[in-house]
Each structure stands twice: as C-alpha cells, then as structure tokens.
Amino acid sequence: MSKIVVKFTKGWGKYNAKDIAGFDRKVAEDLIEVKKVAKLYQGGKVKVATVEVKLDTSATEKLIADAEVQIKAKSDELDQAAASLDERDAALDKRDAGLSVQKGDLDARETALVEREKAVKNAEPVPTKDVKSGGKPPKQGSK
C-alpha cells in the first residue's frame, strides 16, 4: 500500500499550512476533495547523497596480527604451566601415598607400644636386691 503525498494549504489537526505528509488513498482524497485543506504534492526529486568512505585498515590489521602473536605466546606459556602443574600434582600424589604408608606404620607401632605399656603396668613386680644393704650391721664396741 503506497502513500499519497499531500501539501497542506490550511492547518488541520497536528499539521500546519505548508506541511507535507503522506496518507492512504482514502484519507488523502478526503483531505483534498472534501475538506479542501490540502493539495496533491508533486514535489521535487529526492536527492540521494552518496558518500564514499576510504579507510586505511593496514594499521588495524597490524594491531590484530600483533595481538594474535601475543595471544599465541601466552597460550604456549599457559600450556607449559599446565604441564608443570600436572607433573607437580603427580609428584604430590606419589608423596601422599608414601606418607599414607608411613602413617599406617606409625599407627601400628603406637598400638604395639600402648599394649607393651599396659603389659608392664599389669605385670608382677620383680624382686630386686637392695645394693646398699651390705648385710649385718657392725658389732658395737669393737674396733
């Protein structure tokens, strides 16, 4: 549905005299023939403005290339760091396994020690000779 362009000769609604607007066929005919507030507009040609834009993108392309090189270098650094962390993680896991074995050995030794201490406490005391008692006391009055 194309619009019909009219030029107002008198004010009508929101339009002032000399305003140009486009309406559907029925509304345009009503404005021109019945209300007589507008005339058919035969206006001039629409000027088309063409602008040619030339940009030098070599500097931008160089920046992008430099950024890609830096990104590649950082990516390689991150890959090396990740490999180093994986090696370190494996070494720590191996050490953790060794410590678990040592902890098991220490727990077993501690349990054995506790049992020996209980056995010593519950055992009958062994009679011992008193080293200071050298026998009978000396006779009185003799030299």
DSSP file (Angstrom, degrees, kcal/mol; ACC not computed):
  #  RESIDUE AA STRUCTURE BP1 BP2  ACC     N-H-->O    O-->H-N    N-H-->O    O-->H-N    TCO  KAPPA ALPHA  PHI   PSI    X-CA   Y-CA   Z-CA
    1    1 A M              0   0    0      0, 0.0     2,-0.2     0, 0.0    23,-0.0   0.000 360.0 360.0 360.0 115.7    0.0    0.0    0.0
    2    2 A S        -     0   0    0      1,-0.0    23,-0.3     0, 0.0     2,-0.3  -0.543 360.0-123.6 -90.3 157.7    1.6    3.2   -1.2
    3    3 A K        -     0   0    0     -2,-0.2     2,-0.5    21,-0.1    21,-0.2  -0.686  12.6-133.7 -98.4 151.7    1.1    6.6    0.4
    4    4 A I  E     -A   23   0A   0     19,-3.5    19,-2.4    -2,-0.3     2,-0.4  -0.924  21.4-135.4-106.1 129.0   -0.1    9.7   -1.4
    5    5 A V  E     -A   22   0A   0     -2,-0.5    36,-2.3    17,-0.2     2,-0.3  -0.705  26.8-179.7 -90.5 130.1    1.8   12.8   -0.6
    6    6 A V  E     -AB  21  40A   0     15,-3.0    15,-2.2    -2,-0.4     2,-0.5  -0.920  21.9-142.4-127.7 153.8   -0.2   16.0    0.1
    7    7 A K  E     -AB  20  39A   0     32,-2.9    32,-2.4    -2,-0.3    13,-0.2  -0.975  26.1-127.2-116.6 125.9    0.8   19.6    1.0
    8    8 A F  E     - B   0  38A   0     11,-2.7    10,-2.9    -2,-0.5    30,-0.3  -0.477  21.9-175.2 -75.4 137.2   -1.5   21.3    3.5
    9    9 A T  S    S+     0   0    0     28,-2.9     2,-0.3     8,-0.2    29,-0.2   0.638  77.3  22.6 -99.6 -22.4   -2.9   24.7    2.5
   10   10 A K  S    S-     0   0    0     27,-1.5     2,-0.2     6,-0.1    -1,-0.2  -0.898  98.9 -83.9-135.5 163.7   -4.5   25.3    5.9
   11   11 A G        +     0   0    0     -2,-0.3     2,-0.3     6,-0.1     5,-0.2  -0.492  46.7 175.0 -68.8 138.6   -3.9   23.9    9.3
   12   12 A W  B >   -C   15   0B   0      3,-2.4     3,-2.4    -2,-0.2     2,-0.1  -0.915  55.0 -46.4-148.8 118.5   -5.5   20.6   10.0
   13   13 A G  T 3  S-     0   0    0     -2,-0.3    -1,-0.0     1,-0.3    -2,-0.0  -0.363 126.4 -14.3  59.1-125.9   -5.0   18.6   13.3
   14   14 A K  T 3  S+     0   0    0     -2,-0.1     2,-0.3    -3,-0.1    -1,-0.3   0.491 120.5  94.9 -86.2  -2.4   -1.4   18.5   14.1
   15   15 A Y  B <   -C   12   0B   0     -3,-2.4    -3,-2.4     4,-0.1     2,-0.2  -0.727  60.0-155.1 -94.7 139.2   -0.4   19.7   10.6
   16   16 A N    >   -     0   0    0     -2,-0.3     3,-1.7    -5,-0.2    -8,-0.2  -0.555  39.5 -73.0-100.5 169.3    0.2   23.4    9.8
   17   17 A A  T 3  S+     0   0    0      1,-0.2    -8,-0.2    -2,-0.2    -1,-0.1  -0.393 120.9  23.1 -61.4 142.0   -0.1   25.2    6.5
   18   18 A K  T 3  S+     0   0    0    -10,-2.9    -1,-0.2     1,-0.3     2,-0.2   0.426  90.3 134.8  76.7   4.2    2.8   24.2    4.1
   19   19 A D    <   -     0   0    0     -3,-1.7   -11,-2.7   -11,-0.1     2,-0.4  -0.541  46.2-144.6 -76.6 149.8    3.5   20.9    5.9
   20   20 A I  E     +A    7   0A   0    -13,-0.2     2,-0.3    -2,-0.2   -13,-0.2  -0.960  28.0 158.8-118.4 134.5    3.9   17.9    3.7
   21   21 A A  E     -A    6   0A   0    -15,-2.2   -15,-3.0    -2,-0.4     2,-0.4  -0.970  33.1-124.2-150.2 161.1    2.7   14.4    4.8
   22   22 A G  E     +A    5   0A   0     -2,-0.3     2,-0.3   -17,-0.2   -17,-0.2  -0.915  30.7 171.9-113.4 139.0    1.8   11.1    3.3
   23   23 A F  E     -A    4   0A   0    -19,-2.4   -19,-3.5    -2,-0.4    -2,-0.0  -0.889  38.8 -86.6-137.1 165.7   -1.6    9.3    3.7
   24   24 A D     >  -     0   0    0     -2,-0.3     4,-2.7   -21,-0.2     5,-0.2  -0.301  51.6-101.3 -65.1 160.9   -3.5    6.3    2.5
   25   25 A R  H  > S+     0   0    0    -23,-0.3     4,-2.6     1,-0.2     5,-0.2   0.895 120.1  49.5 -54.6 -47.2   -5.6    6.9   -0.7
   26   26 A K  H  > S+     0   0    0      1,-0.2     4,-1.9     2,-0.2    -1,-0.2   0.914 114.1  44.0 -62.8 -44.7   -8.9    7.3    1.1
   27   27 A V  H  > S+     0   0    0      2,-0.2     4,-2.3     1,-0.2    -1,-0.2   0.904 113.7  51.3 -67.9 -41.6   -7.6    9.8    3.7
   28   28 A A  H  X S+     0   0    0     -4,-2.7     4,-2.3     1,-0.2    -2,-0.2   0.919 110.3  48.4 -62.9 -44.2   -5.7   11.8    1.0
   29   29 A E  H  X>S+     0   0    0     -4,-2.6     4,-2.9    -5,-0.2     5,-0.8   0.896 110.9  51.7 -62.8 -39.4   -8.8   12.1   -1.2
   30   30 A D  I  X>S+     0   0    0     -4,-1.9     5,-2.7    -5,-0.2     4,-0.9   0.910 111.5  46.6 -62.9 -42.7  -10.9   13.2    1.8
   31   31 A L  I  <5S+     0   0    0     -4,-2.3     6,-1.9     3,-0.2     7,-1.0   0.883 120.1  38.9 -67.0 -38.4   -8.3   15.9    2.7
   32   32 A I  I  <5S+     0   0    0     -4,-2.3    -2,-0.2     4,-0.2    -3,-0.2   0.948 129.8  22.6 -78.8 -50.1   -8.1   17.2   -0.9
   33   33 A E  I  <5S+     0   0    0     -4,-2.9    -3,-0.2    -5,-0.2    -2,-0.1   0.877 130.7  30.6 -91.8 -40.9  -11.7   16.9   -2.2
   34   34 A V  I  <<S+     0   0    0     -4,-0.9    -3,-0.2    -5,-0.8    -4,-0.1   0.955 131.5  25.6 -88.0 -55.7  -14.0   17.0    0.8
   35   35 A K  S   <S-     0   0    0     -5,-2.7    -4,-0.2     1,-0.0    -3,-0.1   0.729  85.6-150.2 -85.0 -21.9  -12.2   19.1    3.5
   36   36 A K        +     0   0    0     -6,-0.4    -4,-0.2    -5,-0.3    -5,-0.1   0.883  57.9 122.4  53.1  46.2  -10.1   21.1    1.0
   37   37 A V        +     0   0    0     -6,-1.9   -28,-2.9     1,-0.1   -27,-1.5   0.409  68.7  37.2-110.0  -2.6   -7.2   21.6    3.4
   38   38 A A  E     -B    8   0A   0     -7,-1.0     2,-0.3   -30,-0.3   -30,-0.2  -0.957  62.1-146.9-146.7 161.2   -4.6   20.1    1.2
   39   39 A K  E     -B    7   0A   0    -32,-2.4   -32,-2.9    -2,-0.3     2,-0.2  -0.917  40.6 -91.1-125.7 155.0   -3.4   19.7   -2.4
   40   40 A L  E     -B    6   0A   0     -2,-0.3     2,-0.5   -34,-0.2   -34,-0.2  -0.472  45.0-133.1 -63.6 132.0   -1.7   16.8   -4.1
   41   41 A Y        -     0   0    0    -36,-2.3   -36,-0.2    -2,-0.2    -1,-0.1  -0.798  26.5-180.0 -97.1 125.6    2.0   17.4   -3.8
   42   42 A Q        +     0   0    0     -2,-0.5    -1,-0.1   -35,-0.0   -36,-0.1   0.113  30.6 176.6-105.3  18.9    4.1   16.9   -7.0
   43   43 A G        -     0   0    0    -38,-0.1     3,-0.1     1,-0.0   -38,-0.0   0.571  30.3 -83.6 -24.7 170.3    7.3   17.7   -5.1
   44   44 A G        -     0   0    0      1,-0.2     2,-0.1     3,-0.0     3,-0.0  -0.109  57.5 -73.0 -75.8 176.1   10.8   17.7   -6.5
   45   45 A K        -     0   0    0      1,-0.1     2,-0.5     0, 0.0    -1,-0.2  -0.364  48.7-111.8 -70.3 149.4   13.1   14.8   -6.8
   46   46 A V        -     0   0    0     -3,-0.1     2,-0.4    -2,-0.1    -1,-0.1  -0.711  30.5-130.1 -82.3 127.4   14.6   13.4   -3.7
   47   47 A K        -     0   0    0     -2,-0.5     2,-0.6    -3,-0.0    -1,-0.0  -0.645  16.1-151.1 -81.2 130.6   18.3   14.0   -3.6
   48   48 A V        -     0   0    0     -2,-0.4     2,-0.5     2,-0.0    -1,-0.0  -0.898   7.0-152.0-103.4 123.4   20.3   10.9   -2.8
   49   49 A A        -     0   0    0     -2,-0.6     2,-0.5     2,-0.0    -2,-0.0  -0.831  10.0-167.9 -97.6 127.9   23.6   11.6   -1.1
   50   50 A T        -     0   0    0     -2,-0.5     2,-0.5     2,-0.0    -2,-0.0  -0.962   1.5-170.0-117.2 130.2   26.3    9.1   -1.7
   51   51 A V        -     0   0    0     -2,-0.5     2,-0.6     2,-0.0    -2,-0.0  -0.975  10.3-151.8-121.4 128.7   29.4    9.1    0.4
   52   52 A E        -     0   0    0     -2,-0.5     2,-0.6     2,-0.0    -2,-0.0  -0.882  13.0-162.1-101.4 124.8   32.4    7.1   -0.4
   53   53 A V        -     0   0    0     -2,-0.6     2,-0.5     2,-0.0    -2,-0.0  -0.916   6.3-171.0-111.7 124.5   34.5    6.2    2.6
   54   54 A K        -     0   0    0     -2,-0.6     2,-0.4     2,-0.0    -2,-0.0  -0.964   8.0-175.7-115.6 124.6   38.0    5.0    2.3
   55   55 A L        -     0   0    0     -2,-0.5     2,-0.9     3,-0.0    -2,-0.0  -0.937  25.3-136.1-120.3 141.6   39.7    3.6    5.3
   56   56 A D        +     0   0    0     -2,-0.4     3,-0.3     1,-0.1     4,-0.3  -0.852  27.0 173.7 -94.4 106.7   43.3    2.5    5.7
   57   57 A T     >  +     0   0    0     -2,-0.9     4,-2.8     1,-0.2     5,-0.2   0.359  52.0  97.2 -96.9   5.3   43.0   -0.7    7.6
   58   58 A S  H  > S+     0   0    0      1,-0.2     4,-2.3     2,-0.2    -1,-0.2   0.896  84.7  49.4 -64.0 -38.6   46.6   -1.7    7.5
   59   59 A A  H  > S+     0   0    0     -3,-0.3     4,-2.2     2,-0.2    -1,-0.2   0.910 113.0  47.3 -65.7 -40.8   47.3   -0.3   10.9
   60   60 A T  H  > S+     0   0    0     -4,-0.3     4,-2.4     2,-0.2    -2,-0.2   0.911 111.6  50.4 -66.2 -41.8   44.3   -2.1   12.4
   61   61 A E  H  X S+     0   0    0     -4,-2.8     4,-2.5     1,-0.2    -2,-0.2   0.885 109.7  51.3 -63.8 -37.8   45.4   -5.4   10.6
   62   62 A K  H  X S+     0   0    0     -4,-2.3     4,-2.7     2,-0.2    -2,-0.2   0.916 109.8  49.5 -64.7 -42.5   48.9   -5.0   12.1
   63   63 A L  H  X S+     0   0    0     -4,-2.2     4,-2.5     1,-0.2    -2,-0.2   0.909 111.6  49.0 -61.4 -41.7   47.5   -4.5   15.6
   64   64 A I  H  X S+     0   0    0     -4,-2.4     4,-2.4     2,-0.2    -2,-0.2   0.919 111.2  49.3 -64.5 -43.0   45.3   -7.6   15.1
   65   65 A A  H  X S+     0   0    0     -4,-2.5     4,-2.1     2,-0.2    -2,-0.2   0.919 112.1  48.4 -62.7 -43.5   48.3   -9.6   13.9
   66   66 A D  H  X S+     0   0    0     -4,-2.7     4,-2.4     1,-0.2    -1,-0.2   0.910 111.1  50.6 -62.0 -41.8   50.4   -8.4   16.9
   67   67 A A  H  X S+     0   0    0     -4,-2.5     4,-2.6     1,-0.2    -1,-0.2   0.892 108.6  51.9 -63.8 -39.1   47.6   -9.3   19.3
   68   68 A E  H  X S+     0   0    0     -4,-2.4     4,-2.3     2,-0.2    -1,-0.2   0.894 109.1  50.3 -64.7 -39.0   47.3  -12.8   17.7
   69   69 A V  H  X S+     0   0    0     -4,-2.1     4,-2.4     2,-0.2    -2,-0.2   0.926 112.2  47.2 -63.4 -44.3   51.1  -13.4   18.2
   70   70 A Q  H  X S+     0   0    0     -4,-2.4     4,-2.7     1,-0.2     5,-0.2   0.901 111.4  50.8 -64.1 -40.6   50.8  -12.3   21.8
   71   71 A I  H  X S+     0   0    0     -4,-2.6     4,-2.3     2,-0.2    -1,-0.2   0.909 110.4  49.7 -63.3 -41.3   47.8  -14.5   22.4
   72   72 A K  H  X S+     0   0    0     -4,-2.3     4,-2.4     2,-0.2    -2,-0.2   0.914 111.4  49.0 -63.1 -43.2   49.7  -17.5   20.9
   73   73 A A  H  X S+     0   0    0     -4,-2.4     4,-2.4     1,-0.2    -2,-0.2   0.928 112.7  46.8 -63.3 -44.9   52.7  -16.8   23.1
   74   74 A K  H  X S+     0   0    0     -4,-2.7     4,-2.5     1,-0.2    -1,-0.2   0.878 110.5  53.8 -64.2 -36.5   50.5  -16.5   26.2
   75   75 A S  H  X S+     0   0    0     -4,-2.3     4,-2.2    -5,-0.2    -1,-0.2   0.919 108.9  48.2 -63.9 -42.6   48.7  -19.7   25.2
   76   76 A D  H  X S+     0   0    0     -4,-2.4     4,-2.4     2,-0.2    -2,-0.2   0.909 111.3  50.8 -63.5 -41.4   52.0  -21.6   24.9
   77   77 A E  H  X S+     0   0    0     -4,-2.4     4,-2.5     1,-0.2    -2,-0.2   0.913 110.6  48.9 -61.2 -42.4   53.1  -20.2   28.4
   78   78 A L  H  X S+     0   0    0     -4,-2.5     4,-2.5     2,-0.2    -1,-0.2   0.882 109.5  52.1 -65.8 -37.6   49.8  -21.4   29.9
   79   79 A D  H  X S+     0   0    0     -4,-2.2     4,-2.3     2,-0.2    -1,-0.2   0.914 111.2  47.3 -64.2 -41.8   50.2  -24.8   28.3
   80   80 A Q  H  X S+     0   0    0     -4,-2.4     4,-2.5     2,-0.2    -2,-0.2   0.913 112.4  49.3 -65.1 -41.9   53.7  -25.1   29.8
   81   81 A A  H  X S+     0   0    0     -4,-2.5     4,-2.5     1,-0.2    -2,-0.2   0.895 110.4  51.0 -64.1 -39.1   52.5  -24.0   33.2
   82   82 A A  H  X S+     0   0    0     -4,-2.5     4,-2.2     2,-0.2    -1,-0.2   0.907 110.3  48.9 -64.8 -41.2   49.6  -26.5   33.0
   83   83 A A  H  X S+     0   0    0     -4,-2.3     4,-2.3     2,-0.2    -2,-0.2   0.914 111.4  49.9 -64.1 -41.9   52.1  -29.3   32.1
   84   84 A S  H  X S+     0   0    0     -4,-2.5     4,-2.5     1,-0.2    -2,-0.2   0.908 110.8  49.4 -62.0 -42.4   54.3  -28.3   35.0
   85   85 A L  H  X S+     0   0    0     -4,-2.5     4,-2.6     2,-0.2    -1,-0.2   0.876 108.9  52.7 -65.3 -36.8   51.4  -28.3   37.4
   86   86 A D  H  X S+     0   0    0     -4,-2.2     4,-2.2     2,-0.2    -2,-0.2   0.918 110.6  47.4 -64.5 -42.1   50.3  -31.7   36.2
   87   87 A E  H  X S+     0   0    0     -4,-2.3     4,-2.4     2,-0.2    -2,-0.2   0.926 113.4  48.1 -63.1 -44.2   53.8  -33.1   36.9
   88   88 A R  H  X S+     0   0    0     -4,-2.5     4,-2.5     1,-0.2    -2,-0.2   0.893 110.1  52.1 -63.5 -39.9   53.8  -31.4   40.3
   89   89 A D  H  X S+     0   0    0     -4,-2.6     4,-2.3     2,-0.2    -1,-0.2   0.904 109.4  49.5 -62.9 -41.8   50.4  -32.8   41.1
   90   90 A A  H  X S+     0   0    0     -4,-2.2     4,-2.2     2,-0.2    -2,-0.2   0.910 111.1  49.6 -64.2 -41.5   51.6  -36.3   40.2
   91   91 A A  H  X S+     0   0    0     -4,-2.4     4,-2.5     1,-0.2    -2,-0.2   0.904 111.3  49.3 -64.0 -40.8   54.7  -36.0   42.4
   92   92 A L  H  X S+     0   0    0     -4,-2.5     4,-2.6     2,-0.2    -1,-0.2   0.884 109.4  51.8 -66.5 -37.7   52.5  -34.8   45.3
   93   93 A D  H  X S+     0   0    0     -4,-2.3     4,-2.1     2,-0.2    -1,-0.2   0.911 110.7  48.5 -63.1 -41.2   50.1  -37.7   44.8
   94   94 A K  H  X S+     0   0    0     -4,-2.2     4,-2.0     2,-0.2    -2,-0.2   0.922 113.1  47.2 -64.2 -43.7   53.1  -40.1   44.9
   95   95 A R  H  X S+     0   0    0     -4,-2.5     4,-2.5     1,-0.2    -2,-0.2   0.888 109.7  53.9 -64.9 -38.8   54.4  -38.4   48.1
   96   96 A D  H  X S+     0   0    0     -4,-2.6     4,-2.0     1,-0.2    -1,-0.2   0.891 106.9  51.3 -62.4 -40.0   51.0  -38.5   49.7
   97   97 A A  H  X S+     0   0    0     -4,-2.1     4,-1.8     2,-0.2    -1,-0.2   0.913 110.2  49.6 -63.8 -41.2   50.8  -42.3   49.0
   98   98 A G  H  X S+     0   0    0     -4,-2.0     4,-2.2     1,-0.2    -2,-0.2   0.897 110.1  50.5 -63.3 -40.5   54.2  -42.7   50.7
   99   99 A L  H  X S+     0   0    0     -4,-2.5     4,-2.5     1,-0.2    -1,-0.2   0.851 106.2  55.7 -66.7 -33.5   53.1  -40.7   53.7
  100  100 A S  H  X S+     0   0    0     -4,-2.0     4,-2.1     2,-0.2    -1,-0.2   0.908 108.1  48.3 -64.3 -40.6   49.9  -42.8   54.0
  101  101 A V  H  X S+     0   0    0     -4,-1.8     4,-2.2     2,-0.2    -2,-0.2   0.931 112.3  48.8 -64.2 -45.0   52.1  -45.9   54.2
  102  102 A Q  H  X S+     0   0    0     -4,-2.2     4,-2.7     1,-0.2    -2,-0.2   0.888 109.2  52.8 -62.0 -39.2   54.3  -44.3   56.9
  103  103 A K  H  X S+     0   0    0     -4,-2.5     4,-2.5     2,-0.2    -1,-0.2   0.905 108.0  51.0 -63.3 -40.7   51.2  -43.2   58.8
  104  104 A G  H  X S+     0   0    0     -4,-2.1     4,-2.1     2,-0.2    -2,-0.2   0.917 111.0  48.5 -61.7 -42.4   50.0  -46.8   58.8
  105  105 A D  H  X S+     0   0    0     -4,-2.2     4,-2.4     1,-0.2    -2,-0.2   0.919 112.0  48.8 -63.1 -43.7   53.4  -48.0   60.1
  106  106 A L  H  X S+     0   0    0     -4,-2.7     4,-2.5     1,-0.2    -2,-0.2   0.888 109.7  52.0 -64.8 -38.5   53.4  -45.3   62.9
  107  107 A D  H  X S+     0   0    0     -4,-2.5     4,-2.3     2,-0.2    -1,-0.2   0.911 110.4  48.6 -63.3 -41.1   49.9  -46.2   63.9
  108  108 A A  H  X S+     0   0    0     -4,-2.1     4,-2.2     2,-0.2    -2,-0.2   0.916 112.6  47.9 -65.2 -42.4   50.9  -49.9   64.2
  109  109 A R  H  X S+     0   0    0     -4,-2.4     4,-2.3     1,-0.2    -2,-0.2   0.893 111.1  51.0 -65.5 -39.0   54.0  -49.1   66.2
  110  110 A E  H  X S+     0   0    0     -4,-2.5     4,-2.4     2,-0.2    -1,-0.2   0.911 109.7  49.8 -64.7 -41.8   52.0  -46.8   68.5
  111  111 A T  H  X S+     0   0    0     -4,-2.3     4,-2.1     1,-0.2    -2,-0.2   0.914 111.2  49.2 -62.2 -42.7   49.4  -49.5   69.1
  112  112 A A  H  X S+     0   0    0     -4,-2.2     4,-2.2     1,-0.2    -2,-0.2   0.896 110.6  51.0 -64.0 -39.4   52.2  -52.0   69.9
  113  113 A L  H  X S+     0   0    0     -4,-2.3     4,-2.5     2,-0.2    -2,-0.2   0.908 108.5  50.9 -64.6 -42.3   53.7  -49.5   72.3
  114  114 A V  H  X S+     0   0    0     -4,-2.4     4,-2.1     1,-0.2    -1,-0.2   0.909 110.4  50.0 -62.1 -41.2   50.4  -48.9   74.1
  115  115 A E  H  X S+     0   0    0     -4,-2.1     4,-2.2     1,-0.2    -1,-0.2   0.900 110.5  49.5 -65.1 -39.9   50.0  -52.7   74.5
  116  116 A R  H  X S+     0   0    0     -4,-2.2     4,-2.4     2,-0.2    -2,-0.2   0.901 109.3  51.9 -66.1 -39.3   53.5  -53.1   75.9
  117  117 A E  H  X S+     0   0    0     -4,-2.5     4,-2.1     2,-0.2    -1,-0.2   0.900 110.2  48.9 -63.7 -39.1   52.9  -50.3   78.4
  118  118 A K  H  X S+     0   0    0     -4,-2.1     4,-2.1     2,-0.2    -1,-0.2   0.908 110.7  50.8 -64.3 -41.2   49.7  -52.0   79.6
  119  119 A A  H  X S+     0   0    0     -4,-2.2     4,-1.0     1,-0.2    -2,-0.2   0.892 110.0  49.8 -64.3 -38.6   51.6  -55.3   80.0
  120  120 A V  H  < S+     0   0    0     -4,-2.4     3,-0.4     1,-0.2    -1,-0.2   0.902 111.3  48.8 -67.3 -40.6   54.3  -53.6   82.0
  121  121 A K  H  < S+     0   0    0     -4,-2.1    -2,-0.2     1,-0.2    -1,-0.2   0.875 114.7  44.9 -66.6 -36.9   51.8  -52.0   84.3
  122  122 A N  H  < S+     0   0    0     -4,-2.1    -1,-0.2    -5,-0.2    -2,-0.2   0.590  93.1 103.3 -84.3 -10.3   49.9  -55.2   84.9
  123  123 A A  S  < S-     0   0    0     -4,-1.0     3,-0.1    -3,-0.4    -3,-0.0  -0.350  80.7-102.9 -75.3 153.4   53.0  -57.4   85.4
  124  124 A E        -     0   0    0      1,-0.1    -1,-0.1    -2,-0.1     2,-0.1  -0.501  43.5-105.0 -70.7 140.0   54.0  -58.6   88.9
  125  125 A P        -     0   0    0      0, 0.0    -1,-0.1     0, 0.0     0, 0.0  -0.430  31.2-126.4 -67.9 143.5   57.0  -56.6   90.2
  126  126 A V        -     0   0    0     -2,-0.1     2,-0.1    -3,-0.1    -3,-0.0  -0.774  24.7-117.6 -91.7 128.0   60.3  -58.5   90.1
  127  127 A P        -     0   0    0      0, 0.0     2,-0.3     0, 0.0    -1,-0.0  -0.438  35.9-169.1 -67.3 137.7   62.1  -58.7   93.5
  128  128 A T        -     0   0    0     -2,-0.1     2,-0.3     0, 0.0     0, 0.0  -0.907  23.3-110.3-125.7 154.4   65.5  -56.9   93.4
  129  129 A K        -     0   0    0     -2,-0.3     2,-0.7     1,-0.0     3,-0.1  -0.626  30.1-122.7 -82.0 139.8   68.4  -56.9   95.8
  130  130 A D        -     0   0    0     -2,-0.3     3,-0.5     1,-0.2    -1,-0.0  -0.759  17.6-155.1 -83.9 121.2   69.0  -53.7   97.6
  131  131 A V  S    S+     0   0    0     -2,-0.7    -1,-0.2     1,-0.2    -2,-0.0   0.816  87.8  56.0 -68.7 -32.1   72.5  -52.7   96.7
  132  132 A K  S    S+     0   0    0      1,-0.1     2,-1.2    -3,-0.1    -1,-0.2   0.751  83.5  87.9 -76.7 -24.3   73.0  -50.6   99.8
  133  133 A S        +     0   0    0     -3,-0.5     3,-0.1     1,-0.2    -1,-0.1  -0.641  54.9 178.8 -79.2 105.7   72.2  -53.3  102.3
  134  134 A G        -     0   0    0     -2,-1.2     2,-0.4     1,-0.2    -1,-0.2   0.185  48.1 -94.2 -93.7  16.1   75.6  -54.9  102.8
  135  135 A G  S    S+     0   0    0      0, 0.0    -1,-0.2     0, 0.0    -3,-0.0  -0.886  82.5   8.2 113.9-142.1   74.5  -57.5  105.3
  136  136 A K  S    S-     0   0    0     -2,-0.4     3,-0.1     1,-0.1    -2,-0.0  -0.433  77.1-108.1 -80.6 152.8   74.6  -57.3  109.1
  137  137 A P        -     0   0    0      0, 0.0    -1,-0.1     0, 0.0     3,-0.1  -0.402  45.3 -90.1 -74.3 158.9   75.5  -54.1  110.9
  138  138 A P        -     0   0    0      0, 0.0     2,-0.1     0, 0.0     0, 0.0  -0.301  48.0 -97.5 -68.4 153.7   78.9  -53.9  112.6
  139  139 A K    >   -     0   0    0      1,-0.1     3,-0.5    -3,-0.1     2,-0.3  -0.361  40.9-108.8 -70.9 150.9   79.1  -55.0  116.2
  140  140 A Q  T 3  S+     0   0    0      1,-0.2    -1,-0.1    -3,-0.1     3,-0.1  -0.601  92.5  12.6 -83.4 138.9   79.0  -52.4  118.8
  141  141 A G  T 3  S+     0   0    0     -2,-0.3     2,-0.3     1,-0.3    -1,-0.2   0.296  94.0 112.9  85.8  -9.2   82.2  -51.5  120.7
  142  142 A S    <         0   0    0     -3,-0.5    -1,-0.3     1,-0.1     0, 0.0  -0.718 360.0 360.0 -98.6 148.1   84.7  -53.3  118.6
  143  143 A K              0   0    0     -2,-0.3    -1,-0.1    -3,-0.1    -2,-0.0   0.427 360.0 360.0-110.0 360.0   87.3  -51.5  116.7
